[in-house]
């Protein structure tokens, strides 16, 4: 059975660009003696980086955040799909154009995950 | 645009050597996820096993690739042979599949010649992963120098490439 994606692919992209952890830390604006260690923690996904740091990683590696944190993205997407499924079955909405549009959006969100889990 | 990484088989190769071991982690047939050399000191087998276990817990691979050091004509030292056995034993606990390739088989597969050199194989592998590996390619070894530790990465990468070329073979549950 295929494996689920790793929570973080930061190390892969750093190594691809032949950068050291200290160099990435400098680019992120991390100062102090243990700057490389902070990058290491992000790479091992010991801690979830802040939104600003995640976007900084995107800028450094030129890859979208959803790809850099593929495992986390998949987890979040799955949770959204499950919630969207609940909203799809909601019956207390009055019929209107807006409701139809909403139902389409929720159905798309709910099926998107189930489609991807078969890939 | 969807950038999600789909579920793929994660293959992990380890090549123990005198200084420690080289490793490569690959997802699918083209994506190298991690690669490098782990250097160990002191009791090399014990330290290597600790590092192997840490990597295993982080990557949770589907298949582990190792060099077949038990084949006739293998010139690996007794420590490496013992380490290989210990790694295979460790994989049994985790029900990880193990695939073995001998050096000769690798060269025959990748170079089409059982007498090809490691350097030729490394250059071929570096060409296959132009973004990741060329910067780690060691210079050609002189007869009076010992092997560069970075060569372990290419040996491990050769194992994962060979696995994809011939994955119906030699896979056994650990």
Interface residues (C-beta under 8 A of the other chain):
Chain A: X1 X2 X3 X4 X5 X6 X9 X11 X12 X15 X16 X18 X44 X63 X64 X66 X67 X70 X73 X74 X77 X116 X117 X119
Chain B: X2 X3 X4 X5 X6 X7 X8 X9 X10 X27 X31 X32 X33 X34 X35 X36 X58 X59 X60 X61 X62 X131 X132 X135
